[in-house]
Amino acid sequence: MKKIKTNRAQAAFTLIELIVAIAIMVTLASVFVANFNGASKPQALLLAENNLVSDLHEMQSFAIAAKNAAAGDPASSYQVAFNLANLATSGQYSLSADDNNLPPVTYNLSTITLPPRIYIKSIGILETNGINVSATADTIYFTVPYGRVQQTYAGSYSATNEPDDITTIILSTTDNTLSKTIVINGITGNITSQ
């Protein structure tokens, strides 16, 4: 039997070959991570938009159905509240219900936190008298039993239980490169995203 001799230099990788292979892997990994992060922003914004529209529709549906605020306690309205006073609160909104008592008892249904790197950039309100308001806080009420839209807001102008206004909510990425607009028409009750 003949022994085959192998040259030790031919059987192993050289240091330069290893360095080149590692550099190629690092380059590919960095391209993948950059593309993955870039693709997640539009998806997060779309998710936030869909969830907000869904929550607005849900509160409106609860009002139309005259769902109880709590067991055996009829509701007078369902609300979605926004507070843009600082970045911490502009990344969330709350859902609640008022009962029929005087003064009404408010039941907090849930607080919704937007996906990371998404926030509520602005809330604009077009009043029936033609005044445009930039709100820093806004509570949209869907009143029982017909789901009529009313709101109470503060900002460049303040109002309480204001009916028939058109509200525009702008969701944005924190770097302001992408945004989505949601419109709540207080006259027709339509909730749309653009």
TAPECOR-V707933 format. One line per field, one symbol per residue. ss: DSSP state (~ for helix, > for strand, _ for the rest). psi: psi as a letter, one per 20 degrees, with the letter a starting at -180 (. if undefined). A space follows every 50 residues. Layout:
# TAPECOR-V707933
ss->???
psi->???
This chain:
# TAPECOR-V707933
ss->_______~~~~___~~~~~~~~~~~~~~~~~~~~~~~~~~~~~~~~~~~~ ~~~~~~~~~~~~~~___>>>__>>>>>>>>>>>_____~~~>>>>>>>>_ _____>>>>>>>>____>>>>>>>>>_____>>>>>>>>>>>>____>>> >>>>>___>>>>>__>>>>>>>>_____>>>>>>>_____>>>_
psi->pppppqphhhirqrhgggggggggggggghgggghghhhhghgggggggg gggghghghgggghilqqhrojnqqhrqqppqojhrhgiijrrqprqqaj qoqqppoogqpppqqqjprogqopporhjipppoqipppppoqqiikqpr qprqciqqqplorjqppppoqqqhjkhqqqpppooighjqoqq.
